[in-house]
């Protein structure tokens, strides 16, 4: 949502475009393009649909709850954004600064969201059950996005377009970096496990966890009885 607001305002708001020109130099052109708007809105809508699916299909046995750290992080983000919004409304900052803040939040979230999958692949010593094609597409998109930004700056003769649209460059760089890590994990570190069948689920329902725990304790009690006997 933050990145969609950022791109929509940069692309359609003449006030933001004037503030951008004043901030960088007279005649500086905004490097946010129509495809950037489409990408951000498309991503927001699909994320919203996925979020609604989680709420709709979650049951008492398979409910998903965010980690406390995520809740704290979200509270900090909302608080900082509200404070910045108030400062804009009282005239301490410009709307351009608020939009830049939203874009930096997006880059930060993207930086965080890749980490759990990297850790999970490392812990399992495998990438079975996880599609590499999504990563290849993501890598391609990141490369093309940054190349477009560089091409636009070269066409405009103004390289401040990169720092003026740092979120786009940052998102592409973060995607490319993590996608390389994923591809190394998939093709180099754990290359011989692609065809293995996944026999245990990555996530277990609460009842299954309890049954496994009870079964483990039962086996341990039997073993202790046998040793003592």
Secondary structure by P-SEA (a helix, b strand, c coil): caaaaaaaaacccaaaaaaaaaaccccccccccaaaaaaaaaaaaaaaaaaaaaaaaccccccccccaaaaaaaaaaaaaaaaaaaaaaaccccaaaaaaaaaaaaaaaaaaaaaaaaaaaaaacccccccaaaaaaaaaaaaaaaaaaaaaaaaaccccccccaaaaaaaaaaaaaaaaaaaaaacccccccccccccccccccaaaaaaaaaaaaaaaaaaaaaaac
